[in-house]
Amino acid sequence: MIIGYARTSTLDQVAGYEAQERELRQAGCERIFCEQVSSVAHREQLQQALDFVREGDTFIVTKLDRLARSMAHLVELVATLERKNVTLKILAMGLDTSSATGRLMLNVLGSVAAFEREMMLERQREGIAKAKAEGKYKGGKPTAMLKAGDVKRLLAEGFNPTQVARKLGMSRSSVYRCTEAG
């Protein structure tokens, strides 16, 4: 069986979502798992797709970044598919892990992507350090602490931390930090 997986990061990426589905159908997918969620969030449909695939199946995605969020994650997903004897195909790369060449290319491309991400983070850190040295970088404003009075008032009125966080548009951990700040 040929199984496809499509993902966009946000709900407003409708065209990209539809394009992935169209490409997967053209590639012969008999079943497509779709979701609109960030790559770092829990991806229920990806998990269901991985649970669904069986020995001899082919798992298809349109692009590598639709599947894995990092090299480590890619290695983990490929290992899961290999344990189940499932082939991975990435359409945009013409990559197919049913061959030794396809497996090699996947590892090389994944390593290059990981290297590029590390280089980008290094450049970002250098830029921040330079901006700090020049007095141009102040960091983020501690906006949650500005709401400390509201947090304490709502807690005193009987709201629980989750309700307070929701009402004030902040995380629960910020609610706790505000209560600890005196």
N, C-alpha and C positions, 0 to 999 in steps of 0.2 A: 504494500500500500504506500502511496505517496502522501505525506503529511506536510502541510505548510504552517509557518508561523509568521504573523505580521504584527508589527508594533509601531506605534507612534508615541511620542512622549506626552503630548497634550491632546485634549479633546478637539482643539481647533485646527488640527492638522488633517483635515478631512481628505483633501486631495492626495496627500501622501499615503494615507491609510487605504484609500480606494485603489490607488495605483499598485500598491503592494498586493492587495487581494487579486487584482486583475492579472498581474504577473504570475502569481502563484497558481491561479487557475489555468493560465496558458501553459504553465510548466507541467500540468497534469495532476495537480493536487486533488485528491479525493476528499480530503478533510483539511480544513484550515482553522487554526486557533488564532484568534485576534484579540488584541487588547490595546488600550490607550492609557499607558502608564509609563512613568519614568523608568529608565533602566536600573536605577538604584533602589526602586521600590520593590516590594514583593510582587512577583509576576505570576499570578494564579494561572493564567492561560498557558504560559510557558511550562509551568510545572505539570499541568494537565496533559499537554502535548508530550512531554517527556515520559509521563506515566502511560500514555496511550500507545506510543510506538512499540512495535514488536520486531523480533528478529526478521531480517530481510527487508524491512521497510526503508524508505528514503525520507529523510527529514530535510525540508527546503526552507531557506530564508532568502529574501531578495538581496540583502546586504549584511555584511558582518556586524555592523553597529546596531542592527535591529535585534541581534541575538545576544551578544556578549558585551559586558560593560568594561572588561579588563582582560588582560592576557590570562590571569589566573582563573577568571570566570570562564573564559573560552576553553582552557585546558580541562576544567571541571566538566563542562558541558560535553566536550568531545569524548572524554573518558566515559561519561554516562552512556552516550550513544554507542561507543565501541563495546562496552560491556553487554549491551543489548544486541550487538551485531547489526546496528543501524547505520546507514550511509548518510553523510551530511553533504548537502549541496548549497553553495552560495552563488546565486544567479549572477549578480553583478560582477563577480570575479571569474566566472566560468570554472569554479572550483568544485571538485567532486572527490570526497575522501574514499571512494571505492578503489582508488589506485594509490600506489606508493607515492607517485608524483603529487597527487592531490593532497595527501597527508603532509608531505614535505612542504608544499606551498602554503598550506594552512598555518603550519608552525612558523614559517619564515614571515608571512604576512602579519601574524599575530604578534610576533616579536618586534617587527618594525613599528606596528601600531603602539605597542607598549613603550618602545624607545621614544617615539614622537611625543607621547603623553608626558613622559618623564622630562623630556627636554622643554616642553611647554611649561611645566610646573617649575622647572629650574629658572627659566626666563622670568616667570611671574615672581618668584622669590627675589631674584636679582632686582627687578623693577621696584618691588616694595621696599627692599633695603635701600635702594638709591633714593626713593621718594622720602623715606624716613630720615635719611642722612641730610637731605635738603630741607627737612621740616615741612614737606608737602603732604605727608601721609599721616593721618590722624587715627585711622582705624574706624570701626563702626561705632555709631552712637549707642550708648547703653539705653535704648528706648524703653525696655521693660522696667528699668528702675524709675523712670519718670512716672510710671503708673502705680508705684508702690502704695500710694495712699488709697487709690481705687481698689487695689487688691485687698488690702487690710480691711477696708470698709465692707466689701462684698463678703469676705470670709466672716466678718463679725455679724453680718446679716443672715448667715446660715448657709451660704452657697459653698459647695465643696470645690476643691482646687480645679477639677476638670471643668466645672461650670464657669468658674471665674476665668479660666484660660480662654474658654470659648467666647464669653461675653466681651473680653478685652482684646481678643485677637492675638493671643500670645501662647507660648508653650506652657505646659504644666510645670516644667522645670523652672521656668522664669517666675511662675507664681511662687514656688518654694523659695527661690533666691530672694524675692521681694520680702517674704516673711522673715527670712534669716537676717536681712539687712537692718534690723533694728526696728 
